[in-house]
Amino acid sequence: MKRKISLSVLLLTLSLMTFAQATESQKVEGAVEKLRLAMINADKAALDKLAADKLSYGHSSGKIEDKKAFIETFVSGKSDFLDISLTEQSVEITGNTAVVRHKLAGRVQDEGKEPGNVNINVLLIWIKQGQEWKLLARQAFK
């Protein structure tokens, strides 16, 4: 009888842990979607809310920006995404850290340049602060 109870408790615990992990993955995916929309809309308030204070934002060109420069690049129009689609996304969570990888395809109209297309891979590091996921680091690569 004790074995059955112990096994039942173990299975229940594992089920709850799996459910909690799935819920956090959904929250991270939601944060990624909010970031995608904020980048398209150059939404300063949303970008500020999603980015951690110590953000390190790496472009595929090798350019690195902090939080202030990251937000300014979008708000000023220096980087203007007309649309963004994300595919092949994966989310791995360890504690309060989430690693997200995806492929990004989009159309851009950067300041002083002809419209163009971008196809890159992206690695995002998110950290959980309170109940919210904040973007701590991003690196794009070709």
C-alpha positions in Angstrom: 0.0 0.0 0.0 2.8 2.4 0.9 4.4 1.8 -2.5 1.2 2.7 -4.3 0.8 5.9 -2.4 4.5 6.8 -2.9 4.2 6.1 -6.6 1.0 8.1 -6.8 2.6 11.1 -5.1 5.6 10.9 -7.4 3.5 10.8 -10.5 1.4 13.7 -9.3 4.5 15.7 -8.5 6.0 15.0 -12.0 2.7 15.9 -13.6 2.5 19.3 -11.8 6.2 20.0 -12.6 5.5 19.3 -16.3 2.4 21.5 -16.2 4.3 24.3 -14.6 7.1 24.0 -17.2 4.6 24.1 -20.0 2.9 27.2 -18.5 6.3 29.0 -18.2 7.2 28.1 -21.8 3.9 29.6 -22.9 4.7 32.8 -21.0 8.1 33.0 -22.7 6.5 32.4 -26.1 4.1 35.2 -25.3 7.0 37.6 -24.4 8.7 36.7 -27.7 5.5 37.5 -29.5 5.1 40.8 -27.7 8.7 41.6 -28.6 8.0 40.8 -32.3 5.1 43.2 -32.4 6.9 45.9 -30.5 9.8 45.7 -33.0 7.4 46.0 -35.9 5.4 48.9 -34.3 8.5 50.6 -32.8 6.5 50.7 -29.6 8.9 52.4 -27.1 6.9 51.6 -24.0 6.6 47.9 -24.9 10.3 47.6 -25.9 11.2 49.2 -22.5 9.0 46.9 -20.6 10.3 43.8 -22.3 14.0 44.6 -22.1 16.0 43.9 -19.0 18.0 46.9 -17.8 21.3 45.1 -18.6 20.2 44.1 -22.1 22.9 43.1 -24.6 21.4 43.2 -28.1 23.6 41.7 -30.9 22.9 42.3 -34.5 23.9 39.8 -37.3 26.4 42.5 -38.4 28.2 42.2 -35.1 26.9 45.5 -33.8 26.1 45.4 -30.0 23.6 47.7 -28.3 22.6 48.3 -24.7 18.9 48.8 -23.8 18.9 52.5 -24.5 20.4 52.1 -28.0 18.2 49.1 -28.8 15.1 51.1 -28.1 16.3 54.2 -29.9 17.2 52.2 -33.0 13.6 51.1 -33.5 11.9 54.4 -32.3 14.1 56.5 -34.5 13.5 54.4 -37.6 17.2 53.5 -38.0 15.9 49.9 -38.0 12.4 49.6 -39.3 10.8 46.2 -39.6 7.8 46.2 -41.9 7.0 42.6 -40.9 8.6 39.7 -39.0 7.8 36.0 -39.0 9.4 33.6 -36.7 9.8 29.9 -37.4 11.4 26.8 -35.9 11.2 28.3 -32.4 12.4 26.3 -29.4 12.2 27.3 -25.7 14.3 25.7 -23.0 13.8 26.8 -19.4 16.3 26.3 -16.6 15.2 27.9 -13.3 14.6 31.6 -14.0 16.4 31.6 -17.4 14.9 30.8 -20.8 16.9 30.1 -23.9 14.9 30.8 -27.1 16.1 30.0 -30.6 14.3 30.7 -33.9 14.6 31.7 -37.5 13.6 35.3 -38.3 12.4 36.4 -41.7 11.2 39.9 -42.4 11.1 42.9 -44.6 13.0 46.0 -43.5 13.1 49.7 -44.5 16.1 50.9 -42.6 16.8 54.6 -42.5 18.6 55.8 -45.7 18.4 52.3 -47.3 16.3 50.6 -49.9 13.7 48.2 -48.7 15.2 44.7 -48.1 14.7 41.3 -46.7 16.3 39.7 -43.7 16.7 36.0 -43.0 18.7 35.3 -39.8 18.9 32.9 -36.9 18.4 34.4 -33.4 19.3 33.3 -29.9 17.4 35.0 -27.1 18.1 34.8 -23.3 15.2 35.7 -21.1 15.2 36.1 -17.3 12.3 36.0 -15.0 12.0 39.0 -12.9 9.0 38.8 -10.5 6.2 37.3 -12.7 7.5 38.8 -16.0 10.1 37.5 -18.5 12.6 40.1 -19.6 15.0 40.0 -22.5 18.5 39.9 -21.2 20.5 39.1 -24.3 19.9 38.6 -28.0 22.3 37.5 -30.7 21.4 37.3 -34.4 23.6 35.4 -36.9 23.4 34.4 -40.5 
